[in-house]
């Protein structure tokens, strides 16, 4: 780890991938930290750093003691053993031991008392729920939600028309002339065991899947404003049925609640959707196929005056990050469902959906909320009710020029600070109705700081727990410019 990388990580503070500890004296406690990282995608533990990011440093004797303690904890107090790597970083205050814990390949990892730990933000927590244990086995490839049998279903619950159309389209012949019974066909295709349907078979071809899995529907609401707690709504619908029926119903809901623009077309034409249909289509299919079916919750679509949010149950699996999937990296959470859905829904696979959506419409935020166990895509609409992008510079000398474009999330942040004066990261997340601390920093705070639109209230201690943010003169000027435009 280079000195620059080290300083950059320390300056950012603790998160789900990086944890600071002044010291460690107990093998069981250290084992719990190692297991939590191994169960949660891996990470780095810094020994010799205080919780606030200040360097405490270690002497030579402490380094030798901690390395022995680490070896004992990793091999004897974690089951199965983990294999961390260490690096000693020399600082002015002393040595810092950087422990890299790789993402575990044999999850779940347990401590000496048989407890399973996972990361939750910069802390860790004990796993107790059955659903979460199932998800851990899923990440290890031991079980997948889409092939779990659905009790009390049978061959009679298949929609013959939909199944025959699929089989003929994919294999070029009618299922009736395949030489196999319907039970054998479903079993060979991985959609059942010959007796009952599994979840993939039910969600793709079942009559009324919500009879057995009522939570696996899609709830859509359109609000007139920009906040979730608004008691008013313009439109709402609970969309049920197979995945194809849910996709069609959800896409129709979105289209009827967004604006259409002419873009040079004749006045009598419907015009194009304000957000490219390709982007919306890709994100909607991604939510239906890759959601966590071990979680009994519905996909939610919320249309606000400034954005569209698609909220999918289940945060990103394993070590995937929002940045990873934006570059096309993918892990199949529901491999059987994905295999068949790629021939039913407009889905191309290979991790291309998110990059394709971003290419069609870059104004998309990807929010992985591990604590809330959900993944959201936030599609910013071009006609926001709060300040949007800057297209002209502020005229000098009345106010300082604001040359770089201001992204919609930054504009929203500036509007909040104008109302409140000063806000901490936690207060900003509460006002924005977002839970992911890292996401708020990366998409709201850091860009605003880089453009000089906001500043720290405690500039000499950027990682202070008392840190807040306020508008600069440039930020105030930008807001004034938007008011003048209005």
N, C-alpha and C positions, 0 to 999 in steps of 0.2 A: 504494500500500500504506500503510495507516494505521500510525501508531506502535504501536498496540496489536497489530495483526496481525503486524507485524515482530517485536515482542518475544515474542509467543506462539510464532511459528515458531522463533525462535532458542532459546527455552527448551526446546522439544521435542527439539532436536538433529537430526542428519542422518537421513534415510531415503531411500527410493527416489525421492521427489519433491523433496527439498531437500538441497543439498550446499553445504558451506562450503569456501572457499579463501582463504588469506591473501593470495595474489597469483597472477599468471599471467605467464609470460615467454615462452612458446613457443606459436606458433600451432597447431602440430600437436597438442600436448597439449590445448589448449582446444577444438580441433575434435573430438577424440575425446569430450570431455565433452558437447558440443552434439549430436553424432550419437547418443550413448547415450540422452540424454533424448528426442530426436526419435523414436528407435526404440522407446521404452518408455513412451509415453503422455504425454510432456512433463514439465516440472518447472521448478524455480527453482535457479539457481546464484548464491550470495552471495559476492562478491569483497570482501575486507576483513574476513573473519571467520575466526578460527582453528578448527581441527578440534574443539576442546572447546566451541565456542560462545561463547567470549569475543571481544569486538569488538577488532580491531586497528586498523581505520580506514585510510582512504587520503587523501593530500593531493591538491590540484588537479592537479599534474603527473602523478601516478599514474593519476588518473581519465581524463585525456586520453590517456595512453599505452594504457591498457587498452581504452578505447573504440575506438581505432584497431586494436588487436590483435584485438578481438572482431569488428569488421567484416571484417577480412582473413580470419580463421578461418572465419566463417560463409559467406562468399561464395566463397572460393578454396580452402579446405581441406576442405570437406564437399561430397559429391556425392550427390544434387542439393543445391543450397544450402539452408540453413535461414534463417529470418527471426526471430531473437529480438528481444524488446523489453527495454529497459533502464529502470531507474529508480534515481536516486541518492537514498539515504536518509541524512540528516544525523544523526549521533550525537555524543555528547560526545567520543568518541575519534577522530572523523574521518568521512569519507564511506564508506558501504557501497554498492557497485553491485549491484543486484538484477537478474539476467538471467532473464527468463521465456522458456523454450523451449517452443513449442506442440507438441502431439502431431503427428508428421509424417503427411502425407497421401500421401506417395510413398515409403513404406518399401520396401526397406531403405535407410538412409542410410550412406554409406561415408566413411571418412577419405581423406586424400590417397594412402595406400598401398593403398587398396582393401579395408581391413578394416572389418568390421561390429561395432559395439559396442552393448551393451545394459546397462541398469542391473541390478545385483545387490545388493540392499540399498542401502546408501549408497555403494557402490563401483560399478565397471563391469567388464565382462568382454568378451572377444573371442568372437564367435560362430563356431563351426567345424563343428558337427554338421549333417548334412543335414536331420534332422527339425526342428531349430530354424529353419533357413533356410526350410523349407516353411511353417512356421507364420507367419513374417514375410510371406511372399508371400500367405498366406491372409488375414492382417490387412489387407493392401493390396487385397484383392478380386481378386488375380491368379489364385488357385487355391484350391479348396476340397477338403478331404479327402474329403467325402462323394460327390464326382463323379469321383474318381480311379478308372480302370478296374481291376478285379481280374483279373489275368492267370489264364488257364486256366479261367475260368468260362464258362458258355454259357447259352443259353435253357433247357436241360434242367435247370439247377440251381435253377429257380424252383419254389416250391411252388404248383402250380396252384390248389389248393383255397383257400389263403389269399389269393392274388392275385385270384381270381375274386370271392370274398366282398367284398374291399375295393373292387374296381371297381364291383360291383353296388351296394354301399352308397353309394358316393360319387357315381356317375354315373347310377344308376337303371336300368341295363341290364347284361346279361351281356356280358363282354368278347368272348365268342365271336360275338356278333351286332353288334359294333361296326363291322364291315366292314374291320377292319385285322388284320394278322397279329400274333402275340404279339411278334415282334421290333419291329414298328412301334409297337405300344402302349408297350413299355418305353422305346423311344427318345423317343417323344412326351412321356412322363411324366418324362423325365430320369433314368431308372433304368438305363440302359445305352446303348450306341452301336449296337445292332443286332447286334453280334457277341458282346461280353462284358458282364457286369453291372458296374456301378460299385458303390462301397461302399454307397450308400444302397439300391440294389436288393437287394444281398446281405443286408444287416442287417435289412431289412424283410420280404423274401419268400423268402430263400434256404433251401434244404435244408442244415442243418448249417453255418451260416456259419463256425464255428470251424475247419472243415477248411482254409479259406484264411487266416483271420485268428484264430489260436488265442488271441491276447492279448485279443481283444474279447469277453470273457466277464465274469461278475461273481462275485467271490469273497466269501463271507460266513462270518463266524466269530462265535460268541457266547462271551464269556469270563465266568468267575464273579466276577472282581474288576474293578479299575479301570485296570489297566496292560496295555499292548500286549505286553510281554515275558513275560507269564504263560505258563508251559508247559502249563497246563491249559486245556481249553475244554469248553463244554457242548454245542455243536453247530457243525457246519461243513458247507458245501456249495459246490461249484463249479457255478454256474448258467450254462448254455449256451443256444444257440438264437437265434432272432430277438429283436428288441427287445421285442416283445410277450411272448414266452415268458420272457425274462429279467425283465421287469417282474412278471409273475405269480409266477414262482418266488421272486424277491427279496421281494416283498410278503408271500408266504406264510411265508418264513423269518423276517421281522421279526415278523409277528403271532404266530407260535408261540413266539417267544423273549421277548416282552414280557408283562407282566401284564395281566389283565383285571379291571376293577373294576365293582361292581354299580351304584353311583350310584342307590340306591333301587329297583333292579329286584329281581325275585324271586330267591331263592337258587338256583333251578334254571336260571336263564338264564346264558348265557356272559358277559354284561356287556360294557362298553365297553373298548376298548383304553386303556391308561394314557396314551398320547399320541394325540391325535386322528388318525384315519386320514387325514383330508384333508391334514394337514401332511406326514405320511410319504409319501403318494402324490405330492404335488407335488414334493417334494425328490428322490424316486427318479426320476420322469420327467425332471426337470431334469438329473440326472446322465447319464441314458441319451442324451438328445437333444443336450445341449450340451457333452459331453466333447470333448477334443481327439483326433480320430481319426488325427492324424499321430504320436501318441505310442503306441508299442506297449506298453501297460500295461492292466491290468484295473481296472475299478471295484471298490472294496472297501467292504463293509459290515461294521462291527465293532460288536457290541453288548456293552456293558460294564454293570456293576452300576449305574452312575450316568448313563450316556449312550449314545446311538447315534451313530456316526460314519459318514457316507457320503462317501467320498473319490473324487473324479473326476479322471482324468488331465487335465492342462492347467490353468494358472492363468487368471484372468479375462483376456479379450482386450482389446487397446488400452488405453484410459484408464479402463475400467470399474473401479470399486472395489466392495467389499462393501456400502458404504453406498448406492452407486448402484443396485445390483440390489435392495436391500431396498426402494427407492422405486419399483421397476418399470422402471428403465432397462435396455435389453437390446440386444445385438448378436447377430445370427444367425451363429454359427460354422459351422453346417452347414445352409444354407438349403434345399437339396433334401430332405434327411432330415427337417427340421422341417416342411416343407410337407406331406409325406405322413403323418408320424407324428402330426400333429394330428388325423388322421381315424382313427387306429388306437389310440393311447394316450390316456388321460385328460389331454390337454394342450390348454390354451386359447390359449396364445401371448400376444402383446402384453406380455410381461414381467410377467404377473400371478401367475405361480406362486410366486415367493419371497414377495411381499407377502401372498398368500393363506395361505401356510404360517405366516408370522409372526403373522398375525391369528388363526389357529386355535390357535397355540402359540407365544407370544412367547419362550419359553426356548430360543432357537436362536442359536448362534454361527455366523457366516459367516467362514471363514478362507481368505484367498487367499494361497497360499504360492508366490510367484514363483520363489524359489530352488529349491524342490523340484518346481516345475512341476505343481502340483496344487491343486485347490480342494476344501475340505471343508465340510460342514455338520455341526455338532455339536448334536444334539438332547438336551437335558438331561432325564433322566427324573425324575418327581416323587418317586421313592423312592430317594434317593441314600444310599450307605453312608457318605459323608462329610457334614459339617454342611451343612444346607440353609438355607432361608429362616427368618428370625426372625419369629415370630408374636406373641411377648409381650416386653415390656420386662424388662430385668433389674431385680430389686427393689432399690431404694436402701435404705439407704446402703451396702450391702455392696459393690456394684460400680456403676460408672457406667452410666446407661441407654443402651441401643442402640436408638434409635427407628426409623431407616430400615430397610427390608427389606434383607437381604443376599442378593444374587444367588448362584446356585450356583457360578459361577467364582470369586467373591470368597471364598466359604466354603472352596473347595478351596485357594485361595492361603493363607488364614489357617491351615489345617491344616498346610500345608507349612512355613510359618514357625514354627509351634509345634514342629515336629520338628527343624528345622535351625537355628533361632535367627536367622540373617541370610542373605539370598540376594540375588544380583545378578539383573538381568534375564536374562542369559545362563544362569545357574544355574536360574532359574525355568523358562525355556523347556525346559531339559534335563529337569527333574523332571516337567513337564507334558506332555512329548513333543509340543511345539509348536515350529515353526520361525519363525513370523512375529513379529518383535520388536514391530511396531506393534500387532498384534492383542493380544498379551499386555499391552501397556501400556494399550490402550483398554478391554479387557474385564476385566482382573484388577487391574492396579496402580492406574490412575487412579481407578476407583470406590472402591477400598479407601482410597486417600489422601483422597479427598473426604469419605468417611464417618468419617475419623479412626481407622480400624482398624489402619492401618500408618503408618510414618513413615520418612523418609530417615535413613540413618546419617550422611550428610554434608549436613545441611539447608541450609548456605549455598552449596553448589555442586551443585544438582540434576542437572546434566549431566555431573558428573565421571565419568570412566571407572572410578573405584573405588567408585561409588555402589552401595549395597545397601539393602535394606528389612528392617524388623523390626516386630514387633507393638507396638502401643500398649497402654495399660491398657484402653482400650475393646475392642480386639481380643482381648486375653486374657480380658476379662469375657464377651465373646460366646462364645468357645470354652468357657469354664467353664459357661455357661448350657446349651450344647448337651450337654456331658457330664452335667450334672444331669438333663436331659431323658431322656438315654439310660439 
